[in-house]
Structures are given as C-alpha cells and as structure tokens.
Amino acid sequence: MTEALQPVTKSESLKPPHIVVFPFPAQGHLLPLLDLTHQLCLRGVNVSVIVTPGNLTYLSPLLSAHPSSVTSVVFPFPPHPSLSPGVENVKDVGNSGNLPIMASLRQLREPIIHWFRSHPNPPVALISDFFLGWTHDLCNQIGIPRFAFFSISFFLVSVIQFCFENIDQIKSTDPIHLLDLPRAPIFKEKHLPSVVRRCLQTPSPDLAAIKDFSMNLLSYGSVFNSSECLEGEHMEYLKQRMVHDRLFVIGPLCSIGSGLNSDSGSIDPNLLTWLDGSPNGSVLYVCFGSQKALTKDQCDALALGLEKSMTRFVWVVKKDPIPDGFEDQVSGRGIVVRGWVSQLAVLRHVAVGGFLSHCGWNSVLEGLTSGAVILGWPMEADQFVNAKLLVEHLGVAVRVCEGGETVPNPVELGRVIAGTMGEGGREVAAKAEEIRRKTEAETEANGSSIEDLQRLVTEFGKL
Ligand SMILES: O=c1ccn([C@@H]2O[C@H](COP(=O)(O)OP(=O)(O)O[C@H]3O[C@H](CO)[C@@H](O)[C@H](O)[C@H]3O)[C@@H](O)[C@H]2O)c(=O)[nH]1
C-alpha cells in the first residue's frame, strides 16, 4: 500500500534549518566559530552547540543574543590521564593541551550519535572545527553533511597539506623548500607548523594525525575565516585540491557587522578612560593570545624594551611574571592588565596604532581589520607561517623576535618598537591601512564574505 503524499504546508516549508556546531575548546578556535554561529542565527538558522560544562560560560553572549534559536548541548568532559580534573579548555594549560583535549573529545562520538538519533528535529548538517576531523566519519555514520571550519589561514593549510603529502622527502632536509606552493616558500624545520613537526620528530609518521587532518579536505564543505585579499593565491591553490566546490570564505569574521565582541563598552572603564586620553595611534597593544605565558627572562626583556621604547602601551598578561616595580616605573605611559581584555574592542580604539603579537590567526585578523601595524613575535603552532604572510607577502608587519623560548635583546626591541610606532613605520602603516580598506569592502553588504555567508545559509536551506 502506498501512503498518500501529504502536501507541505507553508509553515513547514519555511521552517528554519537546524544545524549543529561543534567548536574545539581553545579560544582561538572557539571564538571565531561562535562568531560564525552568531551570523548564521542572524540569518534565520537554528543552532545546537556542542559544549562541555567548563566551556558553557563562553556561550553566554551567543545565548543572550539568540535565546530562541541557539541551544547548548552539554556533554560531560571525558577524562584524560594527562589532564587535571576541571581542565576543559586549552587556555587552562597552554599549547600542550591540544592533543589530550582532542583525544578526550573523540570519546563524545557515541553520546553525540545517541543525542542525534533521539532528537525530534535532528540537525541537517554539522559544522565542526578542523581539530575535530573525526567528525567527518561521524557524519557519514549518521547521514548528514559535515562542514569543516578553519580558524586558520589558507596558507597554513597549504603548508600542512604539502608537508603531509611529502613527509618522507621533507624528513631529511632543513630548510624545507615548498616548491609546489605559490611563491615557493622556504621554512626552517623549527618554523614548520607544530602538527607537522610532531610527525617529523616521531620515528614513523603519526598516521592518526595525518588521517585526522586529511578528513577535513574530504568533508562535504569547508568554511574559512580568511579573505581573498589577504591570501587569494593560497585560496586558489587549495581550491584545486578540494574534492568539492563548496568552499565558503567568510572572513575576517571579526569585521562582519553586529559582531559579538567589538563594542568598546566591553573595555574596563579605567582602561577605556586611559585610552580615551591617549593621542590617536600612539598606543602599542601587547598580547600573545590566549595560551602563551612568557618566562621570567622574556618578561624582563620585554619590560625593558617597552621602557626603552618610550612608547605608550597596554600589555595583557596571564601568569607571566612581570618584574617588580615595573608598573610604577611606567605609570602614566603604560598599563599592565592581568587576565583578559576584550581584545577586538581595544584594537578598534582610535588610540591604538600598533600590536605586538604572537601572530595567532585571530590576532592577525583583528589587528589587520583595525588598521594596526603588527610587530610580530611568532612562537609556535601556525605563527611562523602567518608571520611570513604578513611580513614577506603583504608587507603589513615587521618581525621583532622569533621563537617561543627566545629572549629578545631589550635595546634592539625598544629601538624597533619606537621606530615602527614612529616615522620609521610609515610605509608599513600605509600598507596596513590599504589592507584594512580591502577587508572592509569584503565584509560590507555586497562584499564577497557576506555573499559566501548567504550562500552557506542557502545551502543549509536545501538540505
Ligand atoms: O586577553 C585576551 C586574549 C585573547 N583574546 C582573544 O583570544 C583570541 C586568541 O586567538 P589567537 O590570536 O588566534 O591566538 P591563540 O589563542 O594563541 O590561538 C591558537 O589558535 C589559533 C587558531 O587556530 C592559532 O592561529 C594560534 O597560533 C594558536 O595559538 C583572539 O580572538 C583574541 O581577541 C581576548 O579577547 N583577550
């Protein structure tokens, strides 16, 4: 017996698509994916966000902005022998937390399947971080498409992909020539992305890591928080290597209107008053992302360098040991903030003209879209690759130091800071301003990023 087809009612056909978002719990990954989620909700998508209890707090702005279209799906954090109880975010332990947290989250596979199968209106698609490559298989199992979210550059993905495809060849050389890539870049082994270095340093390649990464490019679609004007060549290079044409270049996400984090009202009132009283473009903002704390020697050198530069500055520190008496010595000219600031809001303040940064990809995008000149000190992970893009390809930054353990020469550091924040930085500041204008155009109403965002929403509507 055949069932009579029920006509689709108007309200059913207009039902907003429901998707599930699975961020990786590191601020550099989580925050941009929540930004993307916010933009999707603004365009009528309903979203369930997978999270563990210790990370629920980071969803608050999103939940407040979209009380009826965002739902948190909270799973207990699966324990791992090398993580202390309570650690659920890389921010709590630093870069070494990536691998154990990745391993822990893999154990959520069965609970997610169970949640999906018992949901009255299951999601039509998953967007998950590129550190969660295993969700490609999960999606195959439950029969929905997976979109990989890249909180990193096209250039970085090209470098990793090339290295993994040529792992035996690059194992025996240093420096490494990536001849296949646009501009044929050369990297010292110690400046390759951490994920590649880990594979090179083990006696046999870490096949699990390689497989996990390659799952990303096999997924149904890819979303990049990047931009054609920053790295069009690498975007084209990767497009040729993707098995599909569902590439959505939606960036810089931090510049897309009505964002979650750009409001200067989120700056601490004391800091805001101080910034308001500083001349335009005079302040150097110093922050090395959400994970890295400097050693005592590094702090001493940086403090002395800042002192010698005679530049106004805001230095955001975590557990970094700031030298005794430093804050009094620089009182009025510099401020040390302990903990967390709303970085984007600070960078957007008219008083900020420079950004001493580790070149994490989000910091890069936030700095560039604010028109700040970046003074790069790449330390680990993708940061050397990003610094090469900024300094050598785009000419919008200067390198002030290199390496996670390196102690800079304070005199030289002070000289470069003073020069770059002054007359000597004019050329690079003009290029930074040109890039700021280009990224702004991409994120305006008819810009390519907004078109791709709308294309993604349309794609969900078709599933
Ligand atoms: O006081 C702070 C410190 C950080 N942030 C924000 O935290 C994010 C930090 O991200 P990022 O600049 O990318 O640095 P990490 O936290 O170090 O991010 C990791 O993840 C990134 C994305 O994969 C990589 O590019 C980095 O190298 C890697 O260290 C940015 O959005 C910042 O605005 C704040 O808002 N306030």
The ligand as a Gaussian input file, in Angstrom:
#p B3LYP/6-31G(d) Opt

LIG

0 1
 O       43.075000      38.964000      26.696000
 C       42.702000      38.422000      25.647000
 C       43.463000      37.460000      24.958000
 C       42.956000      36.934000      23.796000
 N       41.730000      37.328000      23.348000
 C       41.163000      36.726000      22.118000
 O       41.540000      35.373000      22.014000
 C       41.774000      35.037000      20.663000
 C       43.175000      34.496000      20.546000
 O       43.325000      33.862000      19.329000
 P       44.704000      33.823000      18.517000
 O       45.207000      35.171000      18.302000
 O       44.465000      33.047000      17.271000
 O       45.724000      33.130000      19.479000
 P       45.720000      31.751000      20.351000
 O       44.777000      31.855000      21.443000
 O       47.139000      31.547000      20.687000
 O       45.208000      30.672000      19.266000
 C       45.617000      29.369000      18.863000
 O       44.706000      29.077000      17.805000
 C       44.829000      29.912000      16.646000
 C       43.767000      29.479000      15.644000
 O       43.918000      28.162000      15.265000
 C       46.238000      29.831000      16.086000
 O       46.366000      30.684000      14.965000
 C       47.238000      30.196000      17.176000
 O       48.568000      30.120000      16.691000
 C       47.057000      29.259000      18.356000
 O       47.997000      29.556000      19.379000
 C       41.589000      36.299000      19.841000
 O       40.305000      36.305000      19.272000
 C       41.695000      37.409000      20.877000
 O       40.903000      38.543000      20.589000
 C       40.997000      38.280000      24.001000
 O       39.896000      38.661000      23.584000
 N       41.505000      38.790000      25.135000

